[in-house]
Amino acid sequence: MRAGAWLFLLALGVVIGPAFGADELGQKIFKERCVLCHQEDAHGAAGVAPSLVGTLVPYLVSAEGKRYLAQILVSGMIGPIDTEGHKFSGLMPSFRADLSDAEIAATVNYVLETYNGVSDADATKPITPEAVAAASAANPVATGTRALRQSLGVPP
């Protein structure tokens, strides 16, 4: 009976562990890489970086929107954008050389869950490492990411 209980707990850890680890990984990367511009509470910094709070859900309604969410960390983004009535003209750096596809997906999903209320039940981790790999394979450039954002027609 004890062996059966241990096997059950081990199997449960295999199923639950990776998801839990991904959330922790996304949080760790956000705190190490993103808070400098987007701030600890993800509300952004005036003129520097837009708020990530409650602003990303509209991108989840289409495949192109999800590609944008993956691509922005892959290629970065440059050029002016309007969001929530604020104008930004800065540079979002690319993390393609520093982070793996799984790390980028974990970071985007952490922001979606923590600051946009997207839960596993809502979207089952909407950005996958495979989606990040596909965005990366297209070899996007920062200006292309801005053009993709504009083409989506998501209200600022």
C-alpha positions as CSV (number, residue, x, y, z in Angstrom):
1,M,0.0,0.0,0.0
2,R,2.8,2.4,0.8
3,A,4.5,1.8,-2.5
4,G,1.1,2.5,-4.3
5,A,0.8,5.8,-2.4
6,W,4.3,6.8,-3.4
7,L,3.7,5.9,-7.0
8,F,0.5,8.0,-6.9
9,L,2.3,11.0,-5.5
10,L,5.2,10.6,-8.0
11,A,2.7,10.5,-10.9
12,L,0.8,13.5,-9.5
13,G,4.1,15.4,-9.3
14,V,4.8,14.6,-13.0
15,V,1.4,15.9,-14.0
16,I,1.3,19.0,-11.7
17,G,5.0,19.7,-11.4
18,P,5.8,21.1,-14.8
19,A,2.9,23.5,-14.8
20,F,3.8,24.8,-11.3
21,G,7.5,25.1,-12.3
22,A,6.5,27.0,-15.4
23,D,4.6,29.6,-13.3
24,E,7.6,30.0,-11.0
25,L,9.9,30.3,-14.0
26,G,7.7,33.0,-15.6
27,Q,7.6,34.9,-12.4
28,K,11.4,34.7,-11.9
29,I,12.0,35.9,-15.5
30,F,9.5,38.7,-15.1
31,K,11.2,39.9,-12.0
32,E,14.7,39.6,-13.5
33,R,14.0,41.1,-16.9
34,C,10.7,42.9,-17.2
35,V,10.3,45.0,-14.0
36,L,13.0,47.4,-15.0
37,C,10.6,48.9,-17.6
38,H,7.2,47.5,-16.8
39,Q,7.6,47.9,-13.0
40,E,7.0,45.5,-10.2
41,D,3.2,45.8,-10.4
42,A,3.3,45.7,-14.3
43,H,1.6,49.1,-14.6
44,G,4.5,50.4,-16.7
45,A,6.4,53.6,-16.6
46,A,5.1,56.8,-18.2
47,G,6.8,57.3,-21.5
48,V,9.0,54.3,-21.2
49,A,6.9,51.1,-21.1
50,P,3.1,50.5,-21.2
51,S,1.1,48.8,-18.6
52,L,0.7,45.0,-18.9
53,V,-2.3,45.0,-16.5
54,G,-5.5,44.1,-18.1
55,T,-4.3,45.0,-21.6
56,L,-3.4,41.7,-23.2
57,V,-6.6,39.6,-23.2
58,P,-7.9,41.1,-26.5
59,Y,-4.9,39.5,-28.2
60,L,-6.0,36.0,-27.2
61,V,-9.1,36.0,-29.5
62,S,-7.1,35.2,-32.6
63,A,-4.1,33.1,-33.7
64,E,-2.4,36.3,-35.0
65,G,-2.9,37.9,-31.6
66,K,-1.4,35.0,-29.8
67,R,1.5,35.1,-32.3
68,Y,2.0,38.8,-31.4
69,L,2.2,37.9,-27.7
70,A,4.9,35.3,-28.5
71,Q,6.7,37.4,-31.1
72,I,7.1,40.5,-28.9
73,L,9.6,38.7,-26.7
74,V,11.2,37.0,-29.6
75,S,11.9,40.0,-31.8
76,G,11.2,42.9,-29.5
77,M,9.4,46.0,-30.8
78,I,10.4,49.4,-31.9
79,G,8.3,52.5,-32.8
80,P,5.4,54.4,-31.5
81,I,2.4,52.8,-30.0
82,D,-0.7,54.0,-28.2
83,T,-2.2,52.1,-25.4
84,E,-4.8,53.1,-22.8
85,G,-4.6,56.7,-24.0
86,H,-0.8,56.9,-23.5
87,K,1.8,57.2,-26.2
88,F,5.1,55.3,-26.1
89,S,8.0,55.5,-28.5
90,G,10.6,53.2,-27.2
91,L,12.3,49.9,-27.7
92,M,11.2,46.6,-26.3
93,P,14.3,44.4,-26.4
94,S,14.4,41.0,-28.0
95,F,15.0,38.0,-25.6
96,R,15.5,35.4,-28.4
97,A,19.2,35.1,-27.7
98,D,18.8,34.9,-23.9
99,L,15.7,32.8,-23.3
100,S,14.4,29.5,-24.5
101,D,11.0,29.0,-26.1
102,A,9.8,27.5,-22.9
103,E,11.1,30.4,-20.9
104,I,9.4,33.0,-23.2
105,A,6.1,31.1,-23.1
106,A,6.3,30.8,-19.3
107,T,6.9,34.6,-19.0
108,V,4.0,35.5,-21.3
109,N,1.7,33.1,-19.5
110,Y,2.8,34.5,-16.1
111,V,1.9,38.0,-17.2
112,L,-1.4,36.8,-18.7
113,E,-2.4,34.9,-15.5
114,T,-1.1,37.4,-12.9
115,Y,-1.9,40.7,-14.5
116,N,-4.7,39.9,-16.9
117,G,-6.8,37.3,-15.0
118,V,-6.3,34.5,-17.6
119,S,-6.4,31.2,-15.8
120,D,-5.7,27.7,-17.0
121,A,-9.5,27.1,-17.2
122,D,-9.9,30.2,-19.5
123,A,-7.2,29.4,-22.0
124,T,-5.1,26.4,-20.9
125,K,-1.8,28.4,-21.0
126,P,-2.5,30.1,-24.3
127,I,1.1,30.6,-25.4
128,T,3.0,27.4,-25.8
129,P,6.7,26.9,-26.4
130,E,5.7,25.6,-29.8
131,A,4.0,28.9,-30.6
132,V,7.1,30.8,-29.5
133,A,9.3,28.5,-31.8
134,A,6.9,29.2,-34.7
135,A,7.2,32.9,-34.1
136,S,11.0,32.7,-33.9
137,A,11.2,30.5,-37.1
138,A,9.6,33.4,-39.0
139,N,12.7,35.4,-38.1
140,P,10.6,38.5,-37.2
141,V,12.1,42.0,-36.8
142,A,11.2,44.6,-34.2
143,T,9.4,46.9,-36.7
144,G,7.5,43.8,-38.0
145,T,6.2,43.2,-34.5
146,R,4.8,46.7,-34.3
147,A,3.2,46.3,-37.8
148,L,1.6,43.0,-36.6
149,R,0.3,44.8,-33.5
150,Q,-1.3,47.5,-35.7
151,S,-2.8,45.0,-38.1
152,L,-4.7,43.3,-35.3
153,G,-6.9,46.4,-34.8
154,V,-7.0,45.9,-31.0
155,P,-8.2,49.2,-29.5
156,P,-5.5,51.1,-27.7
